[in-house]
Amino acid sequence: MPYRRPSDDSEGTRAPLLPNATNSLSSVHSGSLNIDPDTLAYSYSYGPKGLSGLRHNRYALLCACFASIGGLSFGYDQGVIANVLVMPDFVNRWPVTPLQKGSMTAALELGALIGALCAGIFADRYSRRHSIFVACVIFCIGSTFQCAAQSLSHLFIGRAIGGMGVGALSTLSPLYMAEISSPEVRGSLMALEQLSIVSGVVFGFWTGFFTRKYPGSPSWRIPLAVQLIPGIVLALGTIYLPPSPRLLVLQGRYDEALKSLMRLRFGSSAISRLTEDDINTRLDPLLQIELFEMKVEAAVVQRSQLLHSSAIVNGSSKPGLRAELDTWKRLFSPEYRDRTWIGVLVMVFQQWSGINALLYYGPTLVSSVGLGGSSDGISASGSVDSTETLVVSGGIGIAQFLAVLPVIMVIDRVGRKPLLRCGSLLMAVSHSMIAFLVFQFSDDWSHHTLAAWTAVVCMYLFTIAYGISFGPVGWVLPSEVFPLSMRSKGVALSTASNWINNFLIGLATPVLMQLSPTVTFTTFAFACVLAYLWSTYRVPETANVSLEEMDAVFTSSAGREDEVLRAQIEEDLGLKSLIRELAEVQQ
């Protein structure tokens, strides 16, 4: 079916109710529905975009905020480890080389890679919510190992186990948030994942900052133990989260999907007064259309899998394994290849922009541009004692937090692509300036204080540019470009790309910094230039496109074949009949 979104300044027309419908639900929202009577092309929204749209979708916003606690766990570890690795008691207890420091940081990323890939399998086989619960349990086990560590090996084990939970949550939380969102606020809700990550970074860093003077091991055990709190809260909260309606439709559980969708769009209080007859006969038109779209998408997915699957082989003893491998292989088929590279590369550029190098080794990097000096900055043992160095380093997370806030309100209006282009360009300029200043003045920072502070300003400018671009958009794109059947696998692969590159960054940064800070920042600048070219020429705009209509954004012969199949299924399931009926009432 042809699909057309209205322009940003188009208000549309209020969706009329079907002849047998009442106003029991329509009064809950100010939705709009546009239908072209000639082509039956249509567009709809449940309310406005931006901040007003978030207020309008209060229940979905609450659920997304809660699910985003998974990102808080990820961010907290990033923020707290920067302080732990330079605390005097930690360094004196377990002196580590730059390579060991990188390996300790990278252990979490390696575990997260495994967790991210496994999450994609379990999310489809069981449910998003139950998988989130298991991931939280694994994360808490790893956190317990870390805070109770009696040797360096215990810390490595804890970070690897905890990383599996973090990796799974980094896949499951954005996936769940994307599937419960309505199109007009999906970008805003997805940006909450980055806001949660950054909040965790800030909370983690400053928790370590305020405990660093505690005598003995509590200085670093306490901040490592605090990360148990969000894991426990999220695990308990999954009991109350509504299930993903899109997954329920894919599993053929239509009544449950309808109830979940009603709760998400209208809130529990708005539907509490409805009886079973109300639910079956008094549906809001927008709700009917969205549910039909989910059914159509699920039917397209299932028929497409039957047409393309190589898993059904006579005499095969492992059809389940063959089917699973076939699904992963399809991510690189011509039908999905463009989407897969979008998800993989956005995470590549997100990591090689250098943001996590600043978060993991902020005090070390800040000292490398002259703040704190050798006398009160990094001591001979490797600890950082300069309050100035730590405060400037901690401010990086705060700057990123403040940068993400306005993105939540504008990402669906401005779009993904302009944010990526602008952010990557500013990040490239910032890194280039830092590399130049380090090259010119690193031998004598004490006599070039202005140059040192200019480098710090560039660090903050970079952080702000990241916070408005690859930070939030990096989590939005992978969760919206894949169709329902491939979404969990696609998001898992994209997140795995994040963790692979995160692992490499964590391992290489301390070694590169010891070799040459100039080379380190030049490498990041080059990656940001590549990110600008990629976002300019290869990234399509996905803002304000429903998940079920994302095929129209990616043109390919396979996509056109799917459109034929989709049109037939829309007719068979009754979506076209519904649109015709609504068009007649609207006239």
C-alpha positions in Angstrom: 0.0 0.0 0.0 1.3 3.5 -0.7 2.3 5.3 2.4 2.8 9.0 2.9 3.7 10.9 6.1 2.4 14.5 6.4 4.8 17.3 6.5 5.9 18.6 10.0 3.4 21.6 9.8 0.5 19.4 8.7 -2.0 19.0 11.4 -4.1 16.4 9.6 -7.7 15.7 10.3 -9.2 14.2 13.4 -9.7 10.5 13.0 -13.4 9.7 12.7 -14.8 6.8 14.5 -16.2 3.7 12.8 -20.0 3.6 12.7 -20.1 1.0 15.5 -17.6 2.8 17.7 -18.1 5.1 20.6 -16.1 8.0 22.0 -14.9 5.9 25.0 -11.3 6.0 23.8 -11.1 8.7 21.2 -11.4 11.4 23.8 -8.2 10.2 25.4 -6.0 11.5 22.7 -5.9 14.1 20.0 -4.8 11.9 17.2 -5.1 12.7 13.5 -5.6 10.5 10.4 -5.0 11.6 6.8 -6.4 9.5 3.9 -6.1 10.2 0.2 -9.5 9.1 -1.2 -8.0 8.3 -4.6 -4.9 6.3 -3.7 -5.9 5.4 -0.1 -2.5 6.5 1.0 -2.7 7.4 4.7 -0.8 8.7 7.7 -1.7 9.0 11.3 -0.4 10.0 14.7 -1.7 9.7 18.2 -0.7 13.2 19.1 2.0 15.9 18.7 5.7 15.4 18.6 8.5 16.5 21.0 7.8 17.4 24.6 4.1 17.7 24.1 4.0 14.3 22.5 5.8 12.8 25.4 3.3 14.3 27.8 0.6 12.9 25.6 2.1 9.4 25.7 2.6 9.4 29.5 2.1 5.7 30.0 4.5 4.7 27.2 6.9 7.3 28.5 6.8 5.8 31.9 7.5 2.3 30.6 10.3 3.5 28.4 11.9 5.4 31.3 11.8 2.3 33.4 13.2 0.1 30.6 16.0 2.6 30.1 17.4 1.7 33.5 19.3 -1.0 31.5 21.2 1.9 29.9 21.8 3.4 33.4 23.7 0.2 34.4 25.9 0.4 31.3 26.6 4.1 31.8 27.3 3.7 35.5 30.1 1.2 34.8 31.6 3.5 32.3 31.6 6.4 34.7 32.8 4.5 37.9 35.7 2.6 36.3 37.4 5.8 35.4 37.8 6.7 39.0 38.3 3.2 40.4 41.3 2.6 38.1 43.2 5.7 39.5 42.2 5.4 43.2 45.3 5.2 45.5 44.1 2.2 47.4 43.2 0.3 44.3 46.5 1.1 42.5 48.6 0.3 45.6 46.7 -2.9 46.2 46.9 -4.1 42.6 49.5 -2.2 40.5 48.5 -2.6 36.8 50.3 -1.9 33.6 48.6 0.1 30.8 47.9 -3.2 29.0 46.3 -4.8 32.2 44.3 -1.6 32.7 43.0 -1.8 29.2 42.3 -5.6 29.6 40.4 -5.0 32.8 38.2 -2.4 31.1 37.8 -4.5 28.0 36.7 -7.6 29.9 33.3 -6.1 30.4 33.0 -5.3 26.7 33.9 -8.9 25.7 31.3 -10.3 28.1 28.8 -7.7 26.7 29.5 -8.9 23.2 28.4 -12.4 24.2 25.4 -11.1 26.1 24.2 -8.9 23.2 24.3 -11.8 20.7 22.5 -14.2 23.1 19.8 -11.6 23.9 18.6 -11.5 20.3 17.9 -15.2 20.5 16.1 -15.3 23.8 14.1 -12.1 23.2 12.3 -13.8 20.3 12.0 -17.2 21.8 10.6 -16.1 25.2 9.8 -12.4 25.6 11.5 -9.0 25.9 10.5 -8.6 29.6 11.6 -12.0 30.8 14.9 -11.7 29.0 15.5 -8.3 30.7 14.9 -10.0 34.0 17.5 -12.7 33.4 20.0 -10.1 32.1 19.5 -8.1 35.4 20.2 -11.2 37.5 23.4 -11.9 35.5 24.5 -8.3 35.9 23.9 -8.4 39.7 26.0 -11.5 40.0 28.9 -9.8 38.1 28.6 -6.7 40.2 28.8 -8.8 43.4 32.0 -10.3 42.2 33.5 -6.9 41.5 32.6 -5.2 44.8 33.7 -8.3 46.8 36.9 -8.9 44.8 39.8 -10.3 46.8 42.2 -10.5 43.9 42.6 -9.0 40.4 41.3 -12.2 38.9 38.0 -11.8 40.8 37.6 -8.4 39.3 38.2 -9.7 35.8 35.6 -12.5 36.3 33.1 -10.0 37.8 33.5 -7.6 34.9 33.1 -10.4 32.3 30.0 -11.8 34.0 28.5 -8.3 34.6 29.4 -7.5 31.0 27.1 -10.3 29.7 24.2 -8.7 31.6 25.1 -5.2 30.4 25.4 -6.4 26.8 22.0 -8.1 27.0 20.4 -5.0 28.5 21.9 -2.8 25.8 20.1 -4.9 23.2 16.9 -5.6 25.0 16.1 -2.1 26.4 16.2 -0.2 23.1 14.4 -3.1 21.4 11.6 -3.0 23.9 11.4 0.8 23.9 11.2 0.9 20.0 8.3 -1.6 20.0 6.1 0.1 22.5 6.5 3.6 21.0 4.1 5.3 18.6 5.8 6.7 15.4 5.5 10.4 16.3 7.6 10.1 19.6 9.7 7.0 18.9 12.9 9.0 18.4 12.3 10.9 21.6 11.6 7.8 23.6 14.6 6.0 22.1 16.8 9.0 23.0 16.0 8.3 26.6 18.3 5.3 26.3 21.3 7.6 25.7 20.0 10.0 28.4 19.9 7.1 30.8 23.4 6.0 29.8 24.8 9.5 30.3 23.0 9.8 33.6 24.7 6.6 34.7 28.1 7.9 33.6 27.6 11.1 35.7 26.3 9.2 38.7 29.0 6.6 38.5 31.9 9.1 38.1 30.8 11.4 41.0 30.0 8.5 43.3 33.6 7.4 42.9 34.8 11.0 43.2 33.2 11.4 46.6 34.3 8.0 47.9 37.9 8.2 46.7 39.2 9.6 50.0 37.7 6.8 52.1 40.4 4.8 53.9 41.1 1.4 52.5 39.1 -0.7 50.0 35.7 1.0 50.7 36.9 3.8 48.5 36.4 1.6 45.4 34.1 -1.2 46.8 31.3 1.2 47.6 30.9 2.7 44.1 31.2 -0.8 42.6 28.5 -2.1 45.0 26.1 0.8 44.2 25.6 -0.5 40.6 23.6 -3.4 42.1 20.7 -1.0 42.9 19.5 -0.2 39.3 19.9 -3.9 38.4 17.7 -5.0 41.3 15.1 -2.2 40.6 14.8 -3.1 36.9 14.6 -6.8 37.6 11.6 -6.3 40.0 10.0 -3.7 37.7 9.8 -6.1 34.7 6.8 -7.6 36.5 4.8 -4.5 35.8 6.0 -3.6 32.3 3.4 -4.4 29.6 4.5 -6.9 27.0 5.6 -5.8 23.5 2.4 -5.8 21.4 4.5 -6.4 18.2 6.1 -9.6 19.6 2.6 -10.8 20.8 1.3 -10.3 17.2 4.2 -12.2 15.8 3.4 -15.1 18.2 -0.3 -15.0 17.1 -1.5 -13.8 20.5 -3.8 -11.1 19.1 -6.1 -10.5 22.1 -3.1 -10.0 24.4 -1.5 -7.7 21.8 -4.6 -5.6 21.6 -4.8 -5.1 25.4 -1.1 -4.3 25.6 -1.4 -1.8 22.8 -4.4 -0.1 24.4 -2.6 0.2 27.7 0.4 1.8 25.9 -1.6 4.2 23.8 -4.2 5.2 26.3 -2.9 4.3 29.7 -4.2 1.8 32.3 -6.6 4.2 33.8 -8.2 5.0 30.5 -9.1 1.4 29.7 -9.8 0.1 33.2 -13.6 0.9 32.8 -13.9 -1.1 29.5 -15.4 -4.6 29.4 -14.4 -7.4 27.1 -17.2 -6.3 24.7 -15.8 -2.8 24.7 -12.4 -4.1 23.8 -13.8 -6.1 20.9 -16.3 -3.6 19.5 -15.3 -0.1 20.5 -11.9 0.4 19.2 -10.4 3.7 18.3 -9.6 3.8 14.5 -6.0 4.6 15.0 -5.7 1.6 17.3 -7.3 -0.6 14.7 -5.0 0.6 12.0 -1.8 0.1 14.1 -2.9 -3.4 15.1 -3.7 -4.2 11.5 -0.3 -2.9 10.5 1.4 -5.2 13.0 -0.6 -8.2 11.7 0.3 -7.4 8.2 4.0 -7.1 9.1 3.9 -10.4 11.0 2.2 -12.1 8.0 4.8 -10.7 5.6 7.6 -11.9 7.8 6.2 -15.4 8.2 5.6 -15.9 4.5 8.9 -14.3 3.6 10.7 -16.7 5.9 8.9 -19.7 4.3 10.0 -18.5 0.9 13.6 -17.8 1.8 14.3 -20.4 4.6 16.9 -23.0 3.9 16.4 -24.6 7.3 13.8 -27.2 6.3 15.9 -30.0 5.0 14.8 -33.6 4.8 16.6 -35.7 7.3 18.1 -32.8 9.2 18.6 -33.6 12.8 18.9 -30.0 14.0 16.2 -28.0 12.2 16.1 -25.5 15.1 19.8 -24.7 14.8 19.6 -24.5 11.0 16.7 -22.1 11.3 18.5 -19.9 13.7 21.6 -19.8 11.6 19.5 -19.1 8.5 17.9 -16.1 10.3 21.3 -14.6 11.1 22.6 -15.2 7.6 19.6 -13.3 6.2 20.8 -10.1 7.8 23.5 -10.1 5.1 21.1 -11.0 2.2 20.4 -8.3 -0.4 17.1 -7.7 1.2 18.5 -6.6 4.6 22.2 -5.8 3.8 21.7 -2.0 3.7 19.9 -2.0 7.0 22.5 -4.3 8.6 25.3 -2.0 7.6 23.4 1.0 9.0 23.1 -0.7 12.4 26.7 -2.0 12.4 28.5 1.1 11.2 26.6 3.6 13.4 28.0 1.7 16.3 31.5 1.6 14.8 31.5 5.4 14.4 29.9 5.9 17.8 32.8 4.1 19.5 35.7 5.3 17.3 34.5 8.9 17.8 36.5 8.5 21.1 33.7 9.1 23.6 34.4 6.0 25.7 38.1 6.7 25.7 37.2 10.0 27.5 34.8 8.2 29.9 37.1 5.3 30.7 40.3 7.2 31.0 39.1 10.7 31.5 41.6 11.6 34.3 44.5 10.2 32.3 43.4 12.0 29.1 42.8 15.3 30.9 46.3 15.0 32.5 47.8 14.4 29.1 46.8 17.9 28.1 48.5 19.4 31.0 46.0 19.8 33.8 47.1 18.7 37.2 50.7 18.4 36.2 53.0 15.5 37.1 53.3 16.6 40.6 49.7 16.4 41.6 48.1 14.7 38.6 49.1 11.1 37.9 51.5 9.8 40.6 54.3 7.4 40.0 52.0 4.6 41.1 49.4 5.5 38.5 46.8 7.1 40.8 45.3 10.5 40.2 45.3 12.8 43.2 44.5 16.2 41.5 41.0 17.4 42.4 41.2 19.7 39.4 42.0 16.9 37.0 39.1 14.8 38.4 36.6 17.6 38.4 37.4 18.6 34.8 37.1 14.9 33.8 33.8 14.5 35.6 32.4 17.6 33.9 32.7 15.7 30.6 29.8 13.5 31.6 27.7 16.4 32.8 28.2 18.2 29.4 27.1 15.1 27.6 24.0 14.8 29.8 23.0 18.4 29.2 23.5 18.0 25.4 21.2 15.0 25.2 18.3 16.7 26.9 17.3 19.0 24.0 17.7 16.1 21.5 14.8 14.3 23.1 12.6 17.2 22.2 13.8 17.8 18.6 15.0 14.4 17.2 11.6 13.6 15.6 11.3 17.1 14.1 14.9 17.7 12.9 15.5 14.1 11.9 18.4 11.6 12.4 20.6 12.5 9.5 21.1 16.3 10.1 22.1 15.5 13.7 24.7 12.9 12.6 26.2 15.2 10.0 26.5 18.2 12.3 27.8 16.2 15.2 30.5 14.3 13.3 31.8 17.4 11.8 32.1 19.2 15.1 33.7 16.1 16.7 36.3 15.9 13.9 37.2 19.6 14.4 37.5 19.2 18.1 39.8 16.2 18.0 42.0 17.9 15.3 42.4 20.9 17.6 43.3 18.8 20.6 45.8 16.7 18.5 47.4 20.0 17.3 47.7 21.5 20.7 49.1 18.4 22.3 51.7 18.1 19.5 52.7 21.7 19.9 52.7 22.2 23.7 52.8 18.9 25.5 56.5 19.3 26.3 55.8 22.5 28.3 52.2 22.8 29.4 53.1 24.9 32.5 54.1 27.8 30.2 51.1 27.4 27.9 48.1 27.4 30.3 45.8 28.9 27.7 46.6 26.1 25.2 45.9 23.5 27.9 42.5 25.0 28.7 41.7 25.4 25.0 42.3 21.7 24.7 39.9 21.1 27.6 37.3 23.3 25.9 37.7 21.2 22.8 37.1 18.1 24.8 33.8 19.6 26.1 32.8 20.7 22.6 33.4 17.2 21.3 31.3 15.8 24.1 28.4 18.1 23.4 28.6 17.3 19.7 28.5 13.6 20.5 25.6 14.1 22.9 23.5 15.6 20.1 24.4 13.1 17.4 25.9 9.7 17.6 25.1 9.3 21.2 21.3 9.2 21.0 21.0 8.5 17.3 23.3 5.5 17.6 20.7 3.7 19.7 17.7 4.9 17.7 18.7 3.8 14.2 19.3 0.0 14.8 16.0 -0.3 16.7 13.9 1.1 13.9 15.4 0.1 10.5 14.8 -3.7 10.9 11.4 -5.4 10.3 9.8 -7.3 13.1 11.2 -10.8 12.4 14.7 -9.5 12.0 14.6 -6.7 14.6 15.9 -8.6 17.7 18.7 -10.2 15.6 19.5 -6.9 13.8 19.6 -4.9 17.1 21.7 -7.7 18.7 24.2 -7.6 15.8 24.3 -3.8 15.9 24.9 -3.9 19.7 27.5 -6.5 19.2 29.3 -4.1 16.9 29.1 -1.5 19.7 30.8 -3.9 22.1 33.4 -5.2 19.8 34.6 -1.7 19.1 34.1 -0.8 22.7 36.4 -3.7 23.6 39.0 -2.5 21.1 38.8 1.1 22.4 39.2 -0.1 26.0 42.2 -2.3 25.2 44.0 0.2 22.9 43.5 3.6 24.5 45.9 3.3 27.4 48.6 1.8 25.1 48.0 4.5 22.5 48.1 7.2 25.1 51.4 5.9 26.4 52.7 5.8 22.9 51.5 9.2 21.7 48.4 11.3 22.8 48.7 13.2 19.4 48.3 9.9 17.5 45.3 9.0 19.7 43.4 12.1 19.1 44.3 12.1 15.4 42.9 8.6 15.1 39.6 9.7 16.6 39.5 12.8 14.3 40.0 10.6 11.2 37.1 8.3 12.4 34.8 11.3 12.8 35.6 12.5 9.2 34.6 9.1 7.9 31.5 9.3 10.0 30.6 12.6 8.4 31.0 11.1 4.9 29.0 8.0 5.8 26.1 9.9 7.4 26.0 12.3 4.4 25.9 9.7 1.6 24.8 6.4 3.1 22.3 7.1 5.9 18.6 7.5 4.9 16.2 9.6 7.0 14.0 7.4 9.2 12.2 10.0 11.3 8.4 9.8 11.4 8.2 6.5 9.5 6.3 3.7 11.3 8.2 0.5 12.0 5.8 -1.3 9.7 6.5 1.0 6.8 10.3 1.2 7.0 10.6 -0.9 3.8 9.8 2.2 1.8 12.9 3.9 3.1 15.2 1.1 1.8 14.8 0.5 -2.0 15.8 -2.9 -3.4 14.3 -5.5 -5.7 13.6 -7.7 -2.7 11.8 -4.8 -1.1 9.6 -4.3 -4.1 8.7 -8.0 -4.1 7.7 -7.7 -0.5 5.5 -4.8 -1.3 3.5 -7.0 -3.7 3.2 -9.6 -1.0 2.3 -6.9 1.6 -0.5 -5.4 -0.6 -2.1 -8.8 -1.0 -1.9 -9.5 2.7 -3.3 -6.1 3.5 -6.3 -7.0 1.3 -6.7 -10.4 2.8 -6.5 -9.3 6.4 -8.9 -6.4 5.9 -6.6 -3.4 6.4 -7.5 -1.9 3.0 -11.2 -2.4 3.7 -10.8 -0.5 7.0 -9.0 2.4 5.2 -11.8 2.5 2.6 -14.4 2.6 5.2 -12.7 5.3 7.2 -12.1 7.4 4.0 -15.9 7.2 3.2 -16.8 8.3 6.8 -14.2 11.1 6.6 -15.8 12.4 3.4 
